[in-house]
Amino acid sequence: MPLPTILVAHPDFARHPTPRGHPESPERITATLPRLRSSLPKTIRWFDPRMGESDLLRSVHAEAHIRRVKEASQNGLIILDQGDTFAGPHSFDTALLAVGAAATAIDQVASGEAANAFALVRPPGHHARPNAPMGFCLFNTIAIAARYAQGKHGYRRILIVDWDLHHGNGTQEIFEEDASVLFISLHEHPLYPGTGDASERGKGAGEGFTLNLPMKPGSGDAEYRTAFEEKVLPAADAFQPDFVLVSAGFDAHRDDSLGHLLLSEDGFAEMTTLLRGVAERHCHGKLVSVLEGGYQLDALARCLHAHLCALETR
């Protein structure tokens, strides 16, 4: 019998507060969970996350950064950077639950209980730097997941593919000198946060293990398919990962107003299928994806459904 796809999700991811009108809102959880429960194949298993531990945060983040977010979460809603990253009551616990959800997903796949898994979490994480929150992100969940897969389960080579609208600058910074993690980012360029030029390829021992694929405004399914065929898949196959992680942001969808890319839910499903193929060729299908962006609620729900159905192996 084929192993199931697992969806790690919980209503408590709506507890992290943001101001009214903020794109990264609790409705990203409250509006999508009911739709997924009523529409997903019954063969996809729902799984509750465990709470993450502070030691997981320390694998990526400085102690001062962790303390700052925790202290901010004990007060009223406050801004943590110069733009739009907020923390308030329950923010620290919600972000720690997101880390725990990613670890839960990895545990289930590593133990052979699941073929692959998706962690439907908030807040997102890929902009968070070792020493600072940024771009809606408090802690870098995907980077922590990579370190967890290496430290807990002994996987040596981790592939991270980030297809969020925005460049995963925090993830790149964390791993740019590390040859054990291949970081590939497809993102609109130029756009926030202003990083992610193709010339950024890593540093020192990590040179050549960062691959940035800036996408022009107006790019859609066809352009992403070409990028995958010509760049992503050859690099991933040459790297031969032991585990595949996906920073699965869906704000590059054509209905999302934060950018100018034109991906459809079918385009996201195709990229999912292609990365499943990488995982099947090199690491017995071991793949975990984690939600990043995606702010138009109807489009987000459709993209999540398409992504999960493409992960489903039955």
C-alpha positions in Angstrom: 0.0 0.0 0.0 1.4 3.4 -0.9 2.5 5.7 1.9 0.1 8.6 2.5 0.8 12.3 2.1 0.4 14.1 5.4 -0.9 17.6 6.0 0.3 19.1 9.2 -2.2 21.8 10.2 -3.9 23.4 13.3 -6.3 26.2 13.9 -3.8 27.7 16.4 -1.8 29.1 13.5 -4.4 31.8 13.3 -3.4 33.1 16.8 -0.4 35.2 15.6 -2.0 38.7 15.3 -1.4 41.3 12.6 -3.1 44.7 12.1 -6.4 44.9 10.3 -5.7 45.0 6.5 -2.3 43.3 6.8 -1.8 40.7 4.0 -0.4 38.1 6.4 -3.6 37.7 8.3 -5.1 35.0 10.5 -7.7 34.5 7.7 -5.0 32.7 5.8 -5.7 29.8 8.2 -9.3 30.3 9.1 -10.5 30.7 5.5 -8.4 27.8 4.0 -8.7 25.0 6.6 -12.5 24.5 6.1 -12.1 24.5 2.3 -9.3 21.9 2.5 -11.2 19.7 4.9 -14.2 19.5 2.5 -12.2 19.2 -0.8 -9.0 17.2 -0.3 -8.9 13.5 -1.1 -9.6 11.3 2.0 -6.3 9.5 1.4 -4.4 12.6 2.6 -3.9 12.3 6.4 -4.3 15.3 8.7 -1.7 15.5 11.5 -1.4 17.8 14.5 1.9 19.6 15.0 4.0 19.3 18.1 5.3 22.4 19.7 8.8 23.3 18.7 11.6 23.7 21.2 13.8 26.8 21.6 16.9 24.6 20.8 15.5 24.3 17.3 15.5 28.1 17.0 19.1 28.2 18.2 20.2 26.0 15.3 19.7 29.1 13.1 19.1 32.2 15.2 21.1 34.2 17.7 19.9 34.1 21.3 19.3 37.9 21.3 16.9 37.5 18.3 15.0 34.7 20.0 14.7 36.7 23.2 13.5 39.8 21.4 10.6 38.0 19.7 9.7 36.3 22.9 9.6 39.5 24.9 7.7 41.3 22.1 5.0 38.6 22.3 4.4 39.4 25.9 3.2 42.9 25.1 0.6 44.5 22.8 1.0 44.3 19.0 4.3 46.0 18.1 6.4 46.3 15.0 9.7 44.5 15.0 11.4 45.9 11.9 11.3 49.1 9.8 8.4 47.9 7.7 5.6 45.4 8.3 6.8 42.6 10.7 4.6 42.5 13.8 4.6 40.5 17.0 1.9 40.4 19.7 0.2 38.0 22.1 0.7 34.4 21.0 3.2 35.3 18.2 6.2 33.6 19.8 4.2 30.4 20.5 2.6 30.4 17.1 6.0 30.7 15.4 7.4 28.0 17.6 4.4 25.8 16.7 5.3 26.4 13.0 8.8 25.2 13.7 7.3 22.2 15.4 5.0 21.5 12.5 8.0 21.4 10.1 9.8 19.0 12.5 6.7 16.9 12.8 6.5 16.6 9.0 10.1 15.6 8.7 9.7 13.0 11.5 6.8 11.4 9.7 8.6 11.2 6.4 11.9 10.1 7.8 10.3 7.4 9.9 8.5 5.9 6.8 5.1 6.8 8.1 4.5 9.2 5.2 5.6 9.5 1.6 5.8 13.3 1.9 4.2 16.1 3.9 3.1 19.7 3.8 3.1 22.0 6.9 0.4 24.6 6.6 1.8 27.2 9.0 2.0 30.9 9.7 3.8 33.2 10.1 6.0 32.6 7.1 9.8 32.3 7.6 12.1 32.7 4.6 13.0 36.4 5.1 14.0 35.9 8.8 17.7 36.4 9.2 20.0 34.9 11.9 19.8 38.1 13.9 16.6 39.8 12.8 12.9 39.4 11.8 12.0 40.7 8.4 9.2 40.7 5.8 6.4 39.2 7.9 8.8 36.5 9.2 9.9 35.9 12.8 11.9 32.7 12.6 13.2 31.0 9.5 11.2 27.8 9.6 12.6 26.2 6.4 16.2 26.8 7.5 15.4 25.3 10.9 13.8 22.3 9.2 17.0 21.8 7.2 19.1 21.8 10.3 16.7 19.5 12.0 16.7 17.0 9.1 20.5 17.0 9.3 20.9 17.0 13.1 18.1 14.7 14.1 17.9 12.3 11.2 21.4 12.4 9.7 20.6 13.6 6.2 23.7 15.2 4.8 22.6 17.0 1.6 19.4 19.1 1.8 17.8 20.7 -1.2 15.7 23.8 -0.6 13.6 25.1 -3.5 11.9 28.4 -2.8 9.2 29.5 -5.3 7.7 32.3 -3.2 7.1 35.6 -5.1 9.9 37.1 -3.0 13.5 36.1 -2.7 14.3 34.0 0.4 17.1 36.3 1.5 17.1 35.0 5.1 17.5 31.4 3.9 20.2 32.3 1.5 22.1 34.2 4.2 22.0 31.3 6.6 23.3 28.8 4.1 25.5 30.8 1.7 28.7 29.4 3.1 27.4 25.8 3.5 27.9 23.2 0.8 25.6 20.8 2.5 22.5 22.8 1.5 21.7 23.7 -2.1 19.4 26.7 -2.1 17.4 27.4 -5.3 15.1 30.5 -5.4 12.7 31.5 -8.2 11.3 35.0 -7.5 10.2 38.2 -9.1 13.1 40.5 -9.7 13.4 43.4 -9.0 11.1 43.3 -6.0 11.3 43.2 -2.2 13.7 42.6 -0.6 16.0 43.6 -3.4 18.3 40.6 -3.2 18.4 37.4 -5.3 20.4 38.5 -8.3 21.7 35.6 -10.5 25.3 36.7 -9.5 24.6 35.6 -5.9 26.0 32.1 -5.9 27.2 31.6 -2.3 30.4 32.3 -0.6 33.5 30.4 0.5 32.9 26.7 0.8 29.3 27.3 -0.2 30.1 29.0 -3.5 28.0 27.4 -6.3 25.4 26.1 -3.8 23.1 29.0 -4.1 21.1 29.3 -7.4 19.0 32.4 -7.9 16.6 32.5 -10.9 15.2 36.0 -11.1 11.9 36.0 -13.0 10.7 39.0 -14.9 7.3 40.6 -14.2 4.7 38.9 -16.3 6.3 35.5 -16.0 3.9 32.6 -15.7 3.6 28.8 -16.1 5.6 28.6 -19.3 8.5 30.6 -18.0 8.7 28.7 -14.8 8.5 25.4 -16.7 11.5 26.5 -18.7 13.4 27.6 -15.6 12.8 24.2 -14.0 13.8 22.2 -17.1 16.9 24.2 -17.9 18.2 25.2 -14.4 16.3 23.7 -11.4 16.2 20.1 -12.3 19.8 19.8 -13.6 21.2 21.5 -10.5 19.0 19.3 -8.2 20.0 16.1 -10.0 23.7 17.0 -9.9 23.4 17.7 -6.1 21.7 14.4 -5.4 19.9 15.5 -2.3 19.2 13.2 0.7 16.0 15.2 1.5 14.0 17.8 -0.4 12.4 20.9 1.3 10.2 23.4 -0.4 9.5 27.0 0.7 6.0 26.9 -0.8 4.8 30.5 -1.2 1.8 31.0 -3.4 2.0 34.8 -3.8 3.4 34.4 -7.4 -0.2 33.4 -8.4 -1.7 35.7 -11.0 -4.5 36.7 -8.6 -2.2 37.8 -5.8 -1.7 41.6 -5.7 1.7 41.7 -4.0 3.6 41.1 -7.3 3.4 40.9 -11.0 3.8 37.2 -11.7 1.2 35.1 -13.5 1.4 31.5 -12.2 -1.7 29.5 -12.0 -2.6 26.7 -9.6 -1.8 24.2 -12.4 1.7 25.8 -12.6 2.3 25.2 -8.9 1.0 21.6 -9.2 3.5 21.0 -12.1 6.4 22.4 -10.1 5.3 20.1 -7.2 5.3 17.1 -9.5 8.7 17.9 -10.8 10.2 18.2 -7.4 8.5 15.0 -6.3 10.4 13.4 -9.2 13.7 14.8 -7.9 12.9 13.3 -4.5 11.9 10.0 -6.0 15.1 9.8 -8.1 17.5 10.6 -5.2 16.0 10.1 -1.8 13.1 7.6 -1.9 10.6 10.5 -2.3 11.5 12.3 0.9 10.0 15.8 0.5 8.5 18.3 3.0 7.0 21.6 1.9 6.2 24.5 4.2 3.8 27.4 3.5 5.4 30.8 3.0 3.4 33.5 1.2 0.1 33.6 -0.5 -2.3 36.4 0.4 -5.3 36.3 -1.9 -7.4 33.9 0.1 -9.4 32.2 -2.7 -6.2 31.8 -4.8 -4.3 30.5 -1.8 -7.0 27.8 -1.1 -6.9 26.7 -4.7 -3.1 26.6 -4.8 -3.0 24.6 -1.5 -5.4 22.1 -2.9 -3.4 21.7 -6.2 -0.1 21.4 -4.3 -1.4 18.7 -1.9 -3.1 16.8 -4.7 0.2 16.8 -6.7 2.1 15.6 -3.6 -0.5 12.7 -3.2 1.1 9.6 -4.6 -1.9 7.4 -4.9 
